[in-house]
Every structure is written in C-alpha cells, then in structure tokens.
Amino acid sequence: MSDDNLTPPPPPPPAAPAASPYVAPPAGPSKVLSLIGMIAGIVGVVISLFGGFGFIFSIAAVVLGFLGKSKEGIPAKPFWLTALITGFVGIGISLIWLIVYIIIFATAAASVSSYNNY
C-alpha cells in the first residue's frame, strides 16, 4: 500500500452560531389611528369644558375612533373606545355651550332692541 491513496479527510463544517436568547415579538397591528383619536378626544373634552370650542377635536376623535375600530381591531380597543367616548362627550359639551351662547346673544339682542323703543 502506498501512502498516496490516504488523503486526509476534509475539515468539518463550521459550527452553527449560537442561538440568541432575545426573540423579537411578533409585529401586531398598528395602533396609531386609535392613539391619535384618543389624544384628540381628550383635548376636545378639555377645550370644550372651558368654552366649547373643542368641537373640531371631538369630531376628529369620533372619526379616528371608528377608523381604529374597523382597521386595528381588538388589540387597540382601549384606545379607540376612549376616542369614541371622549369624542361624543366633547361634542355634547360643545353643543351645550352653543345653546348657552345662543341664549346669551338672543337675550342681549332682545334687550338692545327693547331700549330702542324709548
């Protein structure tokens, strides 16, 4: 036997890298619409309490709340539910302020016109 037929075996393949202990959580649906709606609803209620002009924020909260409900679903429920509740409350408070302003201006206009008769 000759030593020419005995070639050394090929080197073993490199070992696989060790598994990382951190596993990224699965990406869930976005909660951006519901979160923005919740913020708009809270801002709308606060502004409505102090003068009634938070109507625009409250409308935005209701719209974003319904969009969040349909697109983001159950994982974002606390956010879109808060957006809907605060949005409707803000609209209600704004409507109450509107009625108060109409009564004040109607009373002021009636009192001014009654002074013109003298």
C-alpha positions as CSV (number, residue, x, y, z in Angstrom):
1,M,0.0,0.0,0.0
2,S,1.1,3.4,-0.8
3,D,0.6,6.5,1.3
4,D,-0.7,8.4,-1.8
5,N,-4.2,7.0,-1.5
6,L,-4.6,8.1,2.1
7,T,-5.6,11.7,1.8
8,P,-6.6,13.4,5.0
9,P,-10.4,13.9,5.5
10,P,-11.8,17.3,4.7
11,P,-12.2,19.6,7.7
12,P,-15.6,19.6,9.4
13,P,-18.0,22.4,8.5
14,P,-18.0,25.4,10.8
15,A,-20.3,25.2,13.8
16,A,-23.7,26.9,13.6
17,P,-23.8,30.2,15.6
18,A,-25.3,30.0,19.0
19,A,-29.0,31.0,19.2
20,S,-29.7,34.4,20.5
21,P,-31.7,34.5,23.8
22,Y,-33.7,37.5,22.5
23,V,-36.6,36.8,20.3
24,A,-38.4,39.7,18.7
25,P,-42.1,39.8,19.5
26,P,-44.4,39.3,16.5
27,A,-45.5,42.5,14.9
28,G,-49.1,43.3,15.7
29,P,-51.4,45.7,14.0
30,S,-50.7,49.4,14.3
31,K,-52.5,51.4,17.0
32,V,-51.7,54.8,15.5
33,L,-55.2,55.8,14.4
34,S,-56.7,54.9,17.8
35,L,-54.0,56.5,19.8
36,I,-54.3,59.8,17.8
37,G,-58.1,59.6,18.2
38,M,-57.8,59.1,21.9
39,I,-55.5,62.2,22.3
40,A,-57.8,64.3,20.1
41,G,-60.8,63.2,22.2
42,I,-59.1,64.1,25.5
43,V,-58.0,67.5,24.0
44,G,-61.5,68.1,22.7
45,V,-63.2,67.4,26.1
46,V,-60.7,69.7,27.9
47,I,-61.2,72.5,25.4
48,S,-64.9,72.0,25.4
49,L,-65.1,72.3,29.2
50,F,-63.5,75.8,29.1
51,G,-65.6,77.5,26.4
52,G,-67.0,75.0,23.9
53,F,-64.6,75.3,21.0
54,G,-63.2,71.7,21.2
55,F,-65.8,70.6,18.7
56,I,-63.3,70.0,15.9
57,F,-61.0,67.8,18.0
58,S,-64.1,65.9,19.2
59,I,-65.2,65.2,15.6
60,A,-61.7,64.1,14.7
61,A,-61.7,61.7,17.7
62,V,-65.0,60.1,16.7
63,V,-63.8,59.7,13.1
64,L,-60.5,58.2,14.2
65,G,-62.1,56.1,16.8
66,F,-64.4,54.4,14.2
67,L,-61.5,54.1,11.8
68,G,-59.4,52.5,14.5
69,K,-62.2,50.1,15.4
70,S,-62.5,48.9,11.8
71,K,-58.8,48.7,10.9
72,E,-57.0,48.0,14.1
73,G,-59.5,45.8,15.9
74,I,-59.3,44.2,19.3
75,P,-55.7,44.9,20.2
76,A,-56.3,48.7,20.1
77,K,-59.7,48.5,21.8
78,P,-58.8,50.7,24.8
79,F,-57.6,53.4,22.6
80,W,-60.4,53.6,20.0
81,L,-63.1,53.1,22.8
82,T,-61.6,56.1,24.7
83,A,-61.5,58.1,21.4
84,L,-65.2,57.4,20.8
85,I,-66.3,58.1,24.4
86,T,-64.4,61.3,24.8
87,G,-65.3,62.4,21.2
88,F,-69.0,62.1,21.9
89,V,-68.7,63.7,25.3
90,G,-66.8,66.6,23.8
91,I,-69.4,67.0,21.1
92,G,-72.2,67.0,23.7
93,I,-70.4,69.7,25.9
94,S,-69.8,71.8,22.8
95,L,-73.5,71.6,21.9
96,I,-74.4,72.7,25.4
97,W,-72.1,75.7,25.1
98,L,-73.6,76.5,21.7
99,I,-77.1,76.6,23.3
100,V,-75.8,78.8,26.1
101,Y,-74.2,81.2,23.6
102,I,-77.4,81.4,21.6
103,I,-79.4,82.2,24.7
104,I,-77.0,84.9,25.8
105,F,-76.8,86.5,22.4
106,A,-80.6,86.3,21.9
107,T,-81.2,87.9,25.3
108,A,-78.7,90.6,24.6
109,A,-80.2,91.3,21.2
110,A,-83.7,91.4,22.7
111,S,-82.6,93.8,25.4
112,V,-80.9,96.1,22.9
113,S,-84.0,96.3,20.7
114,S,-86.2,97.0,23.7
115,Y,-84.1,100.0,24.6
116,N,-84.7,101.5,21.1
117,N,-88.4,101.9,21.8
118,Y,-87.8,104.6,24.5
